[in-house]
Amino acid sequence: MAWFAAHGRDLPWRRTKDPYAILVSEVMLQQTQVERVVPRYLAWLERWPTAHALAAASLADVIREWQGLGYNRRALNLHRAARHIDENGWPDDLTELPGVGRYTADAVASFALGQPVLPVDTNVRRVQERTGHSFGPESGQALMDLGATICLARIPRCEVCPLAERCPSRGSRHEPLRKQSRFEGSFRQRRAETLRLVAAGARSLAELDAEAVAALERDGLVRKADGLVALPV
């Protein structure tokens, strides 16, 4: 905790206890780097500062605002979650919200609601496995930063780690993790490009990648009518 006080990252979602703002940050941070998320998070909250504001937005506007963050189903789930919260309030079990799994629920519960739970993401799990130690809920943010900046996946920076003295894994190198498949030339890229075109305005199906359109339609990200493809309303 002393290390975190001196070296912790100054991130905008750490300056609030608003559960909605923290939910937005956690959803955006799923599979997206912190540096890319920060400006988009700030812009999102400026546009939709509350769950009520987001719930009142059109899905088309939400999808357009999300463009460039990738994994666009996250935007759909966040919009659905906002509507659930607006209509029913925050559920006792946050995993009842669309797109919210165990980690995200625990992060909101811990960082916003002050509940005594340790959110275990990839970074926290790595530190716990390497040290063989169980940490309390107050260590959540510190462990995340330690895993993200010091206890790295393949070549950890043990020489500057505050836990190194008692860590049984000190000095070890690790096998590279399985890398995500290349985006360039992938079906994910085709989907993203198709959605970008449709977000700019309704397009004729004949102009678009029909396979990508079908996948986007299944996910609820586009709709087809009279030979045109558009964003949902």
N, C-alpha and C positions, 0 to 999 in steps of 0.2 A: 504494500500500500504506500510505503514511503517512495518507492521507485515510481509508482503511478502519479503521485502528487508532483513529482519533479518532471516526469517525462510523458504523462498522459496527453493524448491528442485533444486539441480544442475543437470539438465538433458541435455544430449548432443544435443537434438534438439532445446533447448533454446539458443544455441550458434550460430545459423545460421539463415539467412533470405532466404535461398535457398528454393523456393517453392517445388521443387522435394523432398528434404530431409524432409521437414515438412510433405508432403503428405505421404511419406513412414512411418514416425513415427505415423501419425494419423491412417493409415490403420492397422498398427501392433497393435496399442493400442486398437482397437475395440475388446472388450471382452477378452483382455489379460492383465495381470498385468504388471505394469511398470518395476518391477524388472526382469521379464523374457524378456521384450522387449529390454532393453538397450543393452546387448551384441549382440543380433541378429540384431538390428538396425545398430550398428557399423560395424558388419561383412558384412551386406548387402551393405552399402555405400562404403565399401572398395572394394567390388567386382564390384558393379554397381554404380559409383558415380554420374551418370547423367541419365536423362530420356532416352537419346539417347543410352547409354550403356545398360540399361535394355531392351529397345525396340529391340536391336540387339541380345539379349540372347534367347536361345531356351526356350520354355515353360517347357520342361522337367527339365532343369537346375533350373528354377525359382521354380518349385514345390519342387524339392529336397532341395533347400536352405531354403524353408519355413517349412520343416518338423519339427514338435515339437511345432509350434506356434498355431496349430489348426485352424479350420474354413478355410480350404485350398482354398475355393473359393475366399478369399481375395487376394491370390497370383495371381490367374487368372485375377481378376479385375485390380490389380495393373499393371500387365504386359500389359493388354489391354489399360489402361490409359496411360502408357508410350509410347505405339505405337501411340496412338491418339495425344499425345503432340509432339512426334517426327515428325509426318507427318503434323500436322495442327497448331502447337503452342498451347499455353495455351488458352482455351476458356474464353470469358468474363464471362460466367455462368459456374462455375466449376462443377455444378451438371451434366453437359453434359458428364463428364468423367465417365467411367464405375465404378460402385461401390461407387461413391461419392454422399453422401446425403447432406442434408442441414447443419448438424453440421460440417462435414469434410470440406465442401466448405467454410464455415465461418471461420474455424480454419486456413486454408491455407491463406484465404484472410486477416485475421487479423494478424497472426503471421509472415507471409512471405511478404505479399504485403502491409501491413500497412493500410489496409482499416478500416474505423471506424465502425466495426461490432463486437458485442459480441458473440462469439461462446458459445452456450448453450448445455453443455453435462449434464450428470446425476448429477454431483457434483455442477455445477453452478445452475442448476434448483433447487436443494435441498436448497441451501443457499438463493436463491431469494424467494422461497416459505416460508421458515421459518422466514425470516426477514421481508417479505412483502415489500422489497425494490427493486428498479430497479437500476442496476449498469451500468456504462458506459463501452465502449469497452476496455479502458485501464486497466480494472480490471480483464480481462479474466484469465490470468495465476494465479493471486492471488486467485481468487474464486475457481479455480480448485484445487489448493493446500489446501485451507481452507476446501473444501468439502471432499478431500481425506484423510486429516490427523486430522482435528478438528471437523468439522460438520458432523460427521459420521452418517450413515443411521439409526441405531437403538439407540445407546447411544452416543450422541454427547458430546464432551469434553468442555462443556460450561465454565468451570472454567478457561480455558486458551484461550478462543476465543476473538479476538479483537473486535467483533461485539456484544458481549453478553450484554453489558450495555443497549443497545437500542433494543434488540431482543425480540419480543413478545413470542417466543418459548423457551426462556431460561429455562433450567431445565427440559424440557419435554423429555420423552422417547417415542419411536415410535415403532409401530408394525413391526415385522420382515418382510422384503421384501420377495416376493415369490422367493424361491431358484430355481436355474437352476436344471433340472433333473440330476440325478447321471450319471457320465460318465462311471463308471465301469459297464460292462454288457449291456450297451446301444447300440443302432444302430450306434450312433456317434463313439463309440469305434470300432465297427466292420468296419466302413468305414475307420477310421484312420489306423487301423492295415492292412487292405487290401491295402490302398495307400502306406503304408510304405513298404510292400512286393514288390509291383510293382515298387516303386522308386528304389529299390535295383537291379532290373533287370526284364525283361519281364518274365511273368509267364503263365503257362497253365491255362486256365479258370477252368479246372477241379480241380486245386489245391486251388482255391480261393472261397471266399464267393460270390456266384453268385448274391445274392440280393444286396450286397454292391457294387459289380462291376457295376451292372446296374445303381445304384444311382450315382456313380462316373462318369460313362460314360455320364449320362444326364447332369451333371454339367461341362462336358468338361475336367475332370481331368485325365481320362484314355481313351484309345482307344482299340478296339478289332479287331483282324485280324487273320484269319487262326487258330482260336482256342487259340491264345495268347492274353494276356492283357499287354499293355505297356503304358508308359506315352506318352502324345501327343508330337509332334515334335515342 
